[in-house]
Amino acid sequence: MKLLAVDTATEACSAALYLDGEIQHRFQLAPRKHTQLILPMVDELMAEAGLSPQQLDGLAFGRGPGSFTGVRIATGIIQGIALGADLPVVPVSDMAAIAQAYFNRNQEDTAFVAMDARMSEIYWGVYQRDNEGFARLTGCESVIPATAVDFPDLQGVGLGTGWSTYHDQLSEILDRRVNHVEADSLPSAAEIVQLGADGLNKNLGVPVEQAMPVYLRDKVAKKESER
């Protein structure tokens, strides 16, 4: 299987190519430079592999949550490639990618992922490792105040930038369920392409018109009366 993935949902910009189980990727921390960097990353990976888009089996992208602008960049690029090459697309949660990166390196089976969503809120999701080693969502993803998180009664690891901004609140609420925190965790296309390949194997690819971003928050800014 050959799959291309991109992610621009956070300050990290990345692209990855899945080639029959092997992953090649590019990753750079570059706030506000995603539009300049992401296409050259894609071109480099495809050129090194000697592939054209028509030779791919599918595509994946970080569908959010994250920066509204960043999520739209990745969505637009993948939609363009999918339309031109008639390829199925697997939208992948950026929070799942954060959890997957940790599961790939550690034995922990539960990840409490919190991404700073600004406006005094976090993007929140709890992921568990399934029998195949993939991050699977428990419950639902949400955008909420750190003091309102919902979680299962399990031990796990805290991941994501929300743990930096709201460490005390989250630690108090989860009450000793968190064994370790990695607050600098960011999503990467390397894990998005890994999850995307699994999704494609399970026939979860969608046509280009259904490859849409997931913002979680419907409004960029709330009216004063709604805060």
C-alpha positions in Angstrom: 0.0 0.0 0.0 1.1 3.5 -0.8 -0.4 6.4 1.1 0.5 10.1 1.4 -0.4 12.2 4.4 -0.1 15.9 5.4 -0.7 17.8 8.6 -0.7 21.6 9.3 -3.1 21.8 12.2 -0.6 23.2 14.7 2.7 25.1 14.6 4.2 21.8 13.3 4.1 21.3 9.5 4.6 17.7 8.2 4.2 15.3 5.4 4.6 11.5 5.3 4.6 8.7 2.8 3.6 5.1 3.7 5.2 2.5 1.5 4.1 -1.0 2.2 4.7 -0.6 6.0 7.7 1.8 5.8 7.2 5.5 6.6 9.2 8.4 5.2 8.4 11.8 6.6 9.3 15.5 6.8 8.6 17.5 10.0 9.3 21.1 10.8 8.2 23.5 13.6 7.3 26.6 11.5 4.4 28.7 12.7 2.8 30.7 9.9 5.0 29.1 7.2 2.9 26.1 6.4 1.8 27.3 3.0 5.5 27.8 1.9 6.7 24.4 3.3 4.0 21.8 2.9 4.0 21.4 -0.9 7.8 21.2 -1.2 7.7 18.5 1.5 5.2 16.5 -0.5 7.2 17.0 -3.7 10.4 15.8 -2.0 8.8 12.6 -0.6 7.1 11.7 -3.9 10.3 12.4 -5.9 12.5 10.3 -3.7 10.0 7.4 -3.9 9.7 7.9 -7.7 5.9 8.1 -7.4 3.2 10.2 -9.1 -0.1 10.8 -7.3 -1.8 8.3 -9.6 0.4 5.5 -8.2 -0.9 6.1 -4.7 -3.6 3.9 -3.1 -5.0 6.8 -1.0 -4.4 9.9 1.0 -4.8 11.0 4.7 -4.7 14.3 6.4 -4.9 15.8 9.9 -8.5 16.8 9.9 -8.3 18.7 13.2 -8.8 19.9 15.8 -6.3 22.7 15.7 -5.7 26.0 14.1 -8.6 26.9 11.8 -6.3 28.2 9.1 -3.9 25.3 9.5 -6.6 22.6 9.2 -8.0 24.3 6.1 -4.5 24.3 4.5 -4.1 20.5 4.9 -7.7 19.9 3.8 -7.3 21.9 0.7 -4.1 20.3 -0.4 -5.4 16.7 0.1 -8.7 17.6 -1.7 -6.7 18.9 -4.6 -4.5 15.8 -4.9 -7.5 13.5 -4.4 -9.6 15.2 -7.1 -6.8 15.2 -9.6 -5.8 11.5 -9.0 -9.2 10.1 -8.1 -8.1 8.8 -4.7 -9.9 7.9 -1.5 -9.1 10.0 1.6 -8.9 9.0 5.3 -9.4 12.0 7.6 -7.5 11.4 10.8 -7.9 13.2 14.1 -4.8 15.2 15.2 -5.4 14.1 18.8 -5.4 10.5 17.7 -2.0 11.2 16.0 -0.6 12.6 19.3 -1.7 9.5 21.2 -0.4 7.2 18.4 3.1 8.7 18.6 3.2 8.0 22.3 1.9 4.4 21.9 4.5 3.7 19.3 7.3 4.5 21.8 5.8 3.3 25.1 3.8 0.6 26.8 1.1 2.9 28.2 -2.4 2.0 26.9 -4.4 5.1 27.7 -3.7 8.7 26.7 -5.5 11.8 28.0 -5.0 14.3 25.1 -5.5 18.0 25.7 -4.6 20.6 23.1 -4.8 24.3 23.9 -7.8 25.7 22.1 -7.4 29.2 23.4 -10.5 31.2 24.6 -10.0 29.4 28.0 -10.8 26.0 26.5 -9.0 22.8 25.4 -9.6 20.2 22.7 -10.0 17.0 24.7 -10.0 13.3 23.8 -9.2 10.1 25.6 -7.5 7.4 23.5 -6.7 3.7 24.2 -4.5 1.3 22.5 -6.4 -1.4 20.7 -5.3 -5.0 20.1 -3.5 -4.0 16.9 -1.6 -1.2 18.6 -3.7 1.7 17.2 -5.1 4.7 19.1 -8.9 4.4 19.4 -11.1 7.1 20.8 -13.0 6.4 24.1 -16.1 8.6 24.3 -16.0 11.7 22.1 -13.7 14.6 21.2 -14.8 17.9 22.6 -13.8 21.5 23.1 -14.5 22.5 26.7 -13.0 24.3 29.7 -10.2 22.2 31.4 -12.4 22.0 34.5 -15.2 20.2 32.6 -13.3 17.2 31.1 -15.0 13.8 31.0 -12.8 10.7 31.3 -12.9 6.9 32.2 -11.5 5.6 35.5 -8.2 4.5 34.0 -4.5 5.2 34.5 -2.7 6.9 31.7 -0.5 9.6 30.3 -1.3 13.3 29.7 -0.3 14.5 26.2 -0.6 17.9 24.4 -0.2 21.6 24.9 -3.3 21.8 27.0 -1.3 20.1 29.8 1.1 23.0 29.8 -1.5 25.7 30.0 -3.9 23.9 32.3 -1.7 21.5 34.2 -2.9 22.2 37.7 -6.6 22.1 36.7 -6.3 18.8 34.8 -4.1 17.2 37.4 -6.5 18.0 40.1 -9.6 16.7 38.2 -8.0 13.5 37.0 -6.7 12.8 40.6 -3.7 10.6 40.3 -4.9 8.9 37.1 -2.0 10.5 35.1 1.4 8.8 35.5 3.3 11.1 33.2 2.8 14.2 31.2 4.3 15.3 27.8 3.0 18.8 27.3 5.1 19.4 24.2 3.4 16.7 22.1 2.3 17.8 18.7 0.7 15.8 15.9 2.8 14.6 12.9 2.0 13.2 9.5 4.1 10.2 10.4 1.4 9.0 12.7 -1.4 10.3 10.5 -0.2 8.2 7.6 0.1 5.2 10.0 -3.5 5.6 11.1 -4.6 6.4 7.6 -3.2 3.2 6.3 -5.1 1.3 8.9 -8.2 3.2 8.0 -7.8 2.4 4.3 -7.3 -1.3 5.1 -10.6 -1.2 6.9 -12.4 0.6 4.0 -12.7 3.9 5.9 -11.5 6.0 3.0 -14.1 8.5 1.7 -14.5 10.3 -1.6 -13.0 13.8 -1.9 -16.3 15.6 -1.3 -16.6 14.0 2.1 -13.0 14.7 3.2 -13.8 17.6 5.5 -12.1 19.2 8.4 -13.3 18.9 12.0 -13.0 22.1 14.0 -15.0 21.0 17.1 -15.6 24.7 17.8 -18.2 26.1 15.4 -17.2 29.8 15.9 -13.8 31.4 15.8 -14.9 34.0 18.3 -17.9 34.0 20.6 -20.1 36.9 21.3 -19.5 38.5 24.7 -22.9 37.2 25.9 -22.0 33.6 25.0 -18.7 33.5 27.0 
